[in-house]
Amino acid sequence: MSDFNIFDKRSGAVHPVVEEWVRTETRRQFLRGGANALGMATLASLGMGAEAAPSDAKTYPGMLKTPFGAHHPADFPTKTKSVIYLHMVGGPPQMDLYDHKPEMGKWYDKDLPESVRNGQRLTTMTSGQSRFPIAPSRYAFKQHGKSGMWVSELLPWTSKMVDDMAFIRTMHTDAINHEPAITEMQTGNMITGRPCLGSWVSYGLGSLNRNLPTFVVLVAQPTNKDQIQAISARLWSSGYLPGEHAGVSFRSTGDPILYINNPPGVDSKVRRTTLDGLKALNEINYHTVGDEDTHTRIEQYELAFRMQSSVPELTDIKSEPASTYALYGEEAKKPGTFANTALLARRMVERGVRFVQIYLNNWDTHSNVAGRLPSQCKDIDQACYGLIQDLKSRGMLDDTLVIWGGEFGRTIYSQGGLSHENYGRDHHPRCFTMWMAGGGSRPGVVYGETDDFSYNIVKDPVHVHDFHATVLRMLGIDHERFTVKYSGLDQRLSGVEPSKVIKELMV
């Protein structure tokens, strides 16, 4: 511990320096100063004071016997402890990957019937087109597994594990453009400022490792970078939940977190002494002002100190055996690739990170589907297979829910020029495909049906709110009871309109 003392040794009164600081530090100054603490305001969920788990082969430093800081312990029995959410930014074309539409071969270059579109809105990118010519997928499909799930030739690794997966063909959303659609998929609302799914899970279920954040975000770099969509930290914000439940973004190159290492010439003992002094000052301010953010700030510094040893061990993949790269592919060795982030996600949940969010950009295929989609699929195909099989072989798939999907789908008609070899596809919120594996999801399920044009849902629709309600249920949480009072309302992730848990997707 530090020799720093907030009291004067001779008089026993508060040290004059501390007294002067308390007198001059206004609330505005404090908040302004706290905004840049360690370069980030959301080093999360410390588990301070919680008892560490006993040391054995399946535990890591800082892991806890029971969750710390849970605000809504599970309502139902569940094995599921962690979530890995793979968000494909831009909207993958469902009819080129998972929603096989063989009838469209007869419709090549014919106009989309008005009876199918039925006056539904379009984006400004195709609303001015004189025609809406049908573009059948140029990729071959085959059925796989006992489930008979149709999978594109672009995903040969994924096709091997369809019986481990639950497919939702009838996802739909309210938004037709990227920013509001991603925001709704992550927070349940198209308006920014709400807590995201990861923050809700962190807030509700608490921390499993006092040395690592509860909610981590990784942004993978696609091989092809033709059309990158903007994504920002608003997508992993804690909104009106306490700040410590926001996602902590790990960088793909260099130090995983800025400023986590000691500056040159500052050793751990000096850093510890400095933190003890800051803690003393912050505790005075906390007792004087009573601001909960002050207490959070104290804990953030402490977590950052512990992360100095836990994060380098977490991100050092050199210790992984050759068999790991046989699963994920050699790309997993390259920092920032999707395969690398998938491997890191496994290492994170293995060490008690509750929620890992991975974003992969460049799925916005308005044109040149033939030139871009194969690259996108190659980025994810073996990596997703490796992740699922890795979790399965370690006995972790039952308690880890893996989610894959974008913010909306794509149109069956072509945007721009059309040929048998190439075409483009516009945004389509009316139906798209997502999948889940492990963590309470039912393996080998194909849920929902769309029409022959993959344009409208004909059976078993799943709205974003239904999806959120179902994910929470897999984690043991009743989405209707999981609420937070804000602006005079009982706010919840699944919104105020009726939504349902899709029991057919659950074991």
C-alpha positions in Angstrom: 0.0 0.0 0.0 1.0 3.6 -0.4 2.5 5.9 2.3 0.0 8.6 1.1 -2.3 9.7 3.9 -5.1 12.2 3.5 -4.7 13.3 7.2 -1.9 15.5 8.5 0.4 13.3 10.7 0.9 16.0 13.4 -2.6 17.5 13.8 -4.8 14.6 12.6 -6.8 17.0 10.4 -7.3 16.6 6.7 -4.1 17.3 4.9 -4.0 21.0 3.7 -3.4 19.9 0.1 -6.4 17.6 0.2 -8.5 20.3 1.8 -7.6 22.8 -0.9 -8.4 20.2 -3.6 -11.9 19.6 -2.1 -12.5 23.3 -1.8 -11.6 24.1 -5.4 -12.7 21.1 -7.3 -16.2 21.8 -8.7 -18.5 19.2 -10.1 -18.0 20.5 -13.6 -14.2 20.3 -13.2 -14.4 16.8 -11.9 -16.6 15.5 -14.7 -14.4 17.2 -17.3 -11.3 15.7 -15.8 -12.9 12.3 -15.6 -13.8 12.2 -19.3 -10.2 11.4 -20.3 -9.3 9.0 -17.5 -6.9 6.4 -19.0 -8.2 7.4 -22.5 -11.6 5.8 -21.9 -14.5 6.1 -19.5 -15.7 2.5 -19.6 -13.2 0.1 -18.1 -15.9 -2.1 -16.8 -17.3 -4.3 -14.1 -14.6 -4.9 -11.6 -16.0 -7.5 -9.2 -14.1 -5.7 -6.4 -14.3 -7.5 -3.1 -15.8 -10.7 -4.7 -14.1 -13.9 -3.8 -11.9 -15.4 -6.5 -12.5 -18.9 -7.7 -10.1 -21.6 -6.4 -7.1 -22.2 -8.7 -7.4 -25.2 -11.0 -6.9 -26.1 -14.6 -10.2 -24.6 -15.8 -9.9 -21.2 -14.1 -7.9 -18.1 -14.7 -6.7 -15.3 -12.4 -9.6 -13.1 -11.2 -12.4 -15.6 -12.0 -15.2 -15.6 -9.5 -17.2 -18.4 -7.9 -20.4 -16.4 -8.3 -21.1 -13.3 -10.5 -20.3 -9.9 -8.9 -22.5 -6.9 -9.4 -25.6 -8.6 -10.9 -28.7 -6.3 -10.9 -31.0 -8.9 -12.3 -30.0 -12.5 -11.4 -31.5 -15.2 -13.7 -35.3 -15.7 -13.5 -35.0 -19.2 -15.0 -32.5 -22.0 -14.6 -29.9 -21.8 -17.4 -26.4 -23.1 -18.3 -25.7 -20.1 -20.5 -23.1 -17.7 -19.1 -21.6 -15.9 -22.1 -22.4 -14.5 -25.5 -20.3 -14.0 -28.6 -22.1 -11.8 -31.1 -20.8 -11.7 -34.6 -22.3 -8.6 -36.3 -21.9 -8.5 -40.1 -22.0 -4.7 -40.8 -23.8 -3.8 -44.1 -26.3 -6.6 -44.4 -25.3 -10.0 -45.9 -27.5 -11.1 -48.9 -29.6 -13.9 -47.5 -30.5 -15.4 -50.9 -26.8 -15.8 -51.8 -25.9 -17.5 -48.5 -28.8 -19.3 -46.7 -32.2 -18.6 -48.2 -32.2 -20.7 -51.3 -34.7 -19.6 -54.0 -34.4 -22.0 -57.0 -37.6 -20.6 -58.6 -35.7 -17.3 -59.2 -33.7 -19.0 -62.0 -36.9 -18.7 -64.1 -37.2 -15.0 -63.3 -33.8 -13.8 -64.5 -34.1 -10.2 -65.7 -37.8 -10.1 -65.2 -39.3 -7.3 -63.2 -40.2 -7.8 -59.5 -44.0 -8.1 -59.5 -45.8 -5.2 -57.9 -47.9 -7.8 -56.0 -44.7 -8.9 -54.2 -43.4 -5.4 -53.5 -46.9 -4.2 -52.6 -45.9 -0.5 -52.4 -43.1 -1.2 -49.8 -40.6 1.6 -49.4 -37.3 1.6 -51.1 -34.0 3.3 -50.4 -33.1 6.4 -52.5 -30.4 4.2 -54.1 -33.0 2.2 -56.1 -36.2 4.1 -55.8 -35.4 6.0 -59.0 -34.7 2.9 -61.1 -37.1 2.4 -64.0 -36.9 -1.4 -63.5 -36.4 -3.9 -60.7 -34.9 -6.9 -62.5 -34.7 -10.2 -60.7 -31.1 -11.3 -60.0 -31.1 -15.0 -59.1 -28.1 -16.1 -57.0 -25.2 -17.1 -59.1 -24.0 -19.5 -56.4 -24.9 -23.2 -56.1 -26.7 -24.5 -53.0 -26.8 -27.9 -51.4 -28.7 -29.4 -48.5 -26.6 -30.4 -45.5 -26.9 -32.3 -42.2 -29.9 -34.0 -40.7 -31.7 -30.6 -40.8 -31.4 -30.4 -44.5 -30.4 -26.8 -44.3 -29.6 -25.2 -47.7 -26.2 -23.5 -47.7 -24.3 -21.7 -50.4 -21.1 -23.1 -52.0 -19.4 -19.9 -50.6 -19.6 -21.5 -47.1 -18.1 -25.0 -47.3 -16.9 -25.0 -43.6 -20.2 -23.7 -42.3 -22.1 -26.4 -44.2 -20.3 -29.0 -42.1 -21.9 -27.8 -38.8 -25.5 -26.9 -39.7 -26.7 -29.5 -37.2 -25.0 -27.5 -34.4 -26.9 -24.3 -35.5 -30.3 -22.7 -35.3 -31.2 -20.7 -38.4 -33.8 -17.9 -38.4 -34.8 -17.1 -42.0 -37.5 -14.6 -41.0 -35.8 -11.9 -39.1 -37.2 -8.4 -39.9 -36.6 -4.9 -38.8 -38.1 -1.4 -39.0 -35.1 0.4 -40.4 -34.0 0.6 -44.0 -30.7 2.4 -43.6 -27.5 1.3 -41.8 -27.2 3.6 -38.9 -30.7 3.2 -37.5 -30.8 -0.5 -38.5 -27.6 -1.3 -36.6 -28.7 0.8 -33.7 -32.0 -1.1 -33.5 -30.4 -4.5 -33.8 -28.0 -3.6 -31.0 -30.3 -1.6 -28.7 -33.8 -2.4 -29.7 -34.5 1.2 -30.8 -33.5 3.2 -33.9 -32.8 6.3 -31.8 -29.3 6.4 -30.4 -28.6 6.7 -26.6 -30.1 3.5 -25.5 -28.1 0.7 -23.8 -27.0 -2.1 -26.2 -27.6 -5.8 -25.7 -24.1 -6.3 -24.3 -24.6 -3.6 -21.7 -28.0 -5.0 -20.6 -26.3 -8.4 -20.1 -23.5 -6.9 -18.2 -25.8 -4.9 -16.0 -28.2 -7.8 -15.4 -25.9 -10.8 -14.9 -22.7 -9.1 -13.5 -19.0 -9.9 -13.8 -17.3 -13.4 -14.0 -13.7 -12.1 -13.8 -12.5 -9.2 -11.6 -9.4 -8.7 -13.8 -11.2 -8.3 -17.2 -14.1 -6.2 -18.5 -17.5 -7.8 -18.5 -18.3 -6.6 -22.1 -15.6 -6.4 -24.8 -15.9 -5.1 -28.4 -13.6 -6.1 -31.2 -13.7 -4.6 -34.7 -12.3 -7.0 -37.3 -10.7 -5.8 -40.6 -12.2 -7.4 -43.7 -9.8 -8.5 -46.5 -11.8 -6.5 -49.0 -12.5 -2.9 -48.1 -14.5 -1.7 -51.1 -17.4 -0.2 -49.0 -16.8 0.3 -45.3 -19.7 1.5 -43.2 -19.1 3.9 -40.4 -19.5 2.3 -36.9 -18.9 4.1 -33.7 -18.8 3.6 -29.9 -22.4 4.6 -29.7 -23.2 1.1 -30.7 -21.7 -0.3 -27.5 -22.8 2.5 -25.2 -24.4 1.8 -21.9 -27.0 4.5 -22.5 -28.9 5.2 -19.4 -27.3 2.3 -17.5 -24.3 3.0 -15.4 -21.2 3.8 -17.4 -19.2 0.7 -16.3 -21.5 -1.4 -18.4 -20.5 0.1 -21.7 -18.3 -2.1 -24.0 -14.6 -1.8 -23.7 -13.1 -1.7 -27.2 -9.9 -3.7 -27.8 -7.7 -2.4 -30.7 -6.7 -4.8 -33.4 -3.1 -3.6 -33.5 -0.6 -2.3 -31.0 -1.7 -2.2 -27.3 -5.2 -3.7 -27.0 -6.2 -0.7 -24.8 -4.5 2.7 -24.9 -2.7 3.9 -21.9 -3.1 0.7 -20.0 0.7 0.2 -19.8 2.8 2.3 -17.4 4.5 5.3 -19.0 8.3 5.2 -19.4 10.1 5.5 -16.1 7.0 4.6 -14.0 7.1 1.1 -12.5 4.2 -0.8 -10.9 5.0 0.4 -7.4 4.8 4.1 -8.4 1.6 3.4 -10.3 0.1 1.7 -7.2 1.1 4.7 -5.0 -0.4 7.1 -7.5 -3.7 5.1 -7.7 -3.9 5.0 -3.9 -3.6 8.8 -3.8 -6.2 9.2 -6.5 -8.5 6.8 -4.7 -8.2 8.7 -1.5 -9.1 12.0 -3.2 -12.0 10.3 -5.1 -13.4 8.8 -1.9 -13.4 12.2 -0.3 -15.3 13.6 -3.3 -17.7 10.6 -3.2 -18.6 11.1 0.4 -18.9 14.9 -0.1 -21.0 14.9 -3.3 -22.5 11.4 -3.2 -22.1 11.0 -7.0 -22.2 7.3 -8.0 -20.0 8.1 -11.0 -17.2 8.9 -8.6 -17.3 5.4 -7.1 -17.3 4.0 -10.7 -14.2 6.1 -11.4 -12.4 4.6 -8.5 -13.2 1.1 -9.6 -12.2 1.9 -13.2 -8.7 2.8 -12.1 -8.4 -0.4 -10.1 -9.6 -2.6 -13.0 -7.1 -0.8 -15.3 -4.3 -1.7 -12.8 -5.3 -5.3 -12.7 -5.7 -5.5 -16.5 -2.0 -4.6 -16.9 -1.2 -8.3 -16.2 -4.4 -10.0 -17.4 -4.8 -8.4 -20.9 -1.3 -9.2 -22.2 -1.9 -12.9 -21.1 -5.3 -12.8 -22.8 -4.1 -11.5 -26.1 -0.9 -13.5 -26.4 -2.0 -16.3 -28.7 1.5 -17.7 -29.2 0.8 -20.3 -26.6 -2.0 -21.8 -28.7 -1.2 -25.2 -30.2 -1.0 -25.9 -33.9 -4.4 -27.7 -33.7 -6.0 -24.3 -33.0 -4.8 -22.9 -36.3 -5.9 -26.0 -38.1 -9.4 -25.2 -36.8 -9.5 -21.4 -37.3 -7.1 -21.2 -40.3 -3.7 -19.5 -40.6 -5.4 -16.1 -40.7 -6.0 -16.4 -37.0 -2.4 -15.6 -36.4 -2.8 -12.1 -38.0 -4.0 -9.4 -35.6 -7.2 -7.7 -36.7 -8.5 -10.5 -39.0 -11.9 -11.9 -38.3 -10.3 -15.3 -37.6 -8.0 -13.7 -35.0 -10.9 -11.9 -33.3 -12.9 -15.2 -33.2 -10.0 -16.9 -31.5 -9.7 -14.0 -29.0 -13.4 -14.3 -28.3 -13.0 -17.9 -27.3 -10.1 -16.9 -25.0 -12.1 -14.2 -23.5 -15.2 -16.2 -22.6 -12.8 -18.9 -21.4 -11.5 -16.4 -18.9 -14.9 -15.1 -17.8 -15.7 -12.2 -20.2 -19.5 -12.2 -20.2 -20.2 -10.6 -23.6 -17.9 -10.3 -26.7 -19.1 -8.3 -29.6 -17.3 -8.6 -32.9 -18.0 -6.3 -35.9 -17.0 -7.2 -39.5 -17.6 -4.6 -42.1 -18.0 -4.5 -45.9 -21.2 -6.5 -46.4 -23.0 -3.6 -48.1 -23.1 -5.2 -51.6 -24.9 -2.5 -53.7 -22.8 -3.7 -56.6 -20.2 -6.2 -57.5 -21.6 -9.1 -55.5 -19.4 -11.5 -57.5 -16.2 -9.5 -56.7 -16.8 -9.0 -53.0 -19.0 -11.7 -51.5 -16.5 -14.6 -51.9 -13.9 -12.6 -50.0 -16.4 -11.8 -47.2 -17.4 -15.4 -46.9 -13.8 -16.6 -46.9 -13.1 -14.2 -44.0 -15.8 -15.8 -41.8 -16.4 -19.3 -43.0 -13.6 -21.4 -41.5 -13.3 -18.9 -38.5 -16.9 -19.5 -37.5 -16.5 -23.2 -37.9 -13.3 -23.1 -35.8 -15.0 -21.1 -33.1 -18.0 -23.4 -32.8 -15.9 -26.6 -32.9 -13.3 -25.1 -30.5 -16.0 -24.2 -27.9 -17.6 -27.6 -28.4 -14.4 -29.6 -27.9 -13.7 -27.6 -24.6 -17.1 -28.3 -23.2 -18.0 -24.5 -23.5 -20.6 -24.5 -26.3 -23.5 -25.4 -23.9 -22.8 -22.2 -21.8 -21.7 -19.9 -24.6 -24.3 -18.5 -27.1 -22.8 -17.6 -30.5 -24.9 -15.2 -32.7 -24.3 -14.4 -36.4 -26.1 -11.8 -38.5 -26.4 -8.3 -39.9 -28.8 -5.4 -39.5 -31.0 -6.3 -42.5 -31.0 -8.3 -45.7 -30.7 -7.5 -49.4 -33.2 -7.3 -52.3 -33.8 -10.0 -54.9 -33.8 -7.4 -57.6 -30.6 -6.0 -58.9 -29.3 -2.5 -58.1 -27.6 -1.1 -61.2 -26.5 -3.4 -64.0 -27.4 -7.1 -64.2 -25.7 -10.0 -65.8 -25.5 -13.7 -65.2 -22.0 -13.1 -63.8 -22.6 -10.1 -61.6 -25.2 -7.9 -59.9 -25.8 -5.6 -56.9 -28.4 -5.7 -54.2 -30.1 -2.9 -52.2 -31.1 -2.9 -48.5 -34.0 -5.1 -47.5 -35.5 -4.9 -44.0 -38.5 -7.2 -44.7 -36.7 -10.5 -44.2 -33.1 -11.7 -43.6 -31.3 -14.7 -42.1 -29.4 -15.0 -38.8 -28.1 -18.0 -37.0 -27.2 -19.0 -33.4 -25.3 -21.9 -31.9 -24.8 -23.2 -28.4 -25.9 -21.5 -25.2 -29.4 -22.8 -25.0 -30.2 -22.5 -28.7 -31.8 -25.6 -30.3 -29.3 -27.2 -32.8 -30.5 -28.3 -36.2 -33.5 -25.9 -36.4 -34.5 -24.0 -39.5 -37.1 -21.5 -38.4 -39.5 -19.5 -40.6 -40.3 -19.3 -44.3 -40.1 -16.5 -46.9 -41.7 -16.3 -50.3 -40.1 -17.4 -53.5 -38.5 -14.0 -53.9 -37.0 -13.8 -50.4 -38.9 -10.6 -50.2 -41.8 -11.2 -47.7 -42.3 -13.5 -44.8 -45.0 -16.2 -45.2 -44.5 -18.1 -41.9 -43.1 -17.4 -38.4 -41.8 -13.8 -38.4 -39.1 -12.8 -35.9 -38.9 -9.1 -35.1 -35.7 -7.6 -33.6 -37.6 -7.4 -30.2 -38.5 -11.1 -30.4 -34.9 -11.9 -31.1 -33.8 -9.9 -28.0 -36.5 -11.4 -25.8 -35.3 -14.9 -26.9 -31.6 -14.2 -26.3 -32.4 -12.9 -22.8 -34.5 -16.0 -22.1 -31.5 -18.2 -23.1 -29.5 -16.3 -20.5 -32.3 -17.1 -17.9 -33.8 -13.6 -18.0 -37.5 -12.7 -18.4 -37.4 -9.8 -20.8 -40.7 -8.3 -19.4 -39.3 -8.2 -15.8 -35.9 -6.9 -16.7 -36.5 -3.2 -16.6 -34.7 0.0 -15.5 -36.5 3.2 -14.4 -35.5 6.1 -16.7 -37.4 9.3 -17.6 -40.3 8.1 -15.6 -40.7 4.9 -17.5 -39.8 1.2 -16.9 -37.4 0.8 -19.8 -36.5 -2.6 -21.3 -34.4 -3.9 -24.1 -37.4 -5.5 -25.9 -39.4 -2.3 -26.0 -42.9 -1.5 -24.9 -44.8 -3.2 -27.7 -45.6 -6.9 -27.4 -42.8 -9.2 -28.2 -42.3 -12.9 -27.7 -39.8 -15.5 -26.9 -39.3 -17.9 -29.8 -39.4 -21.2 -27.9 -38.8 -23.3 -31.0 -35.3 -21.9 -31.1 -34.5 -23.0 -27.6 -33.6 -26.4 -26.1 
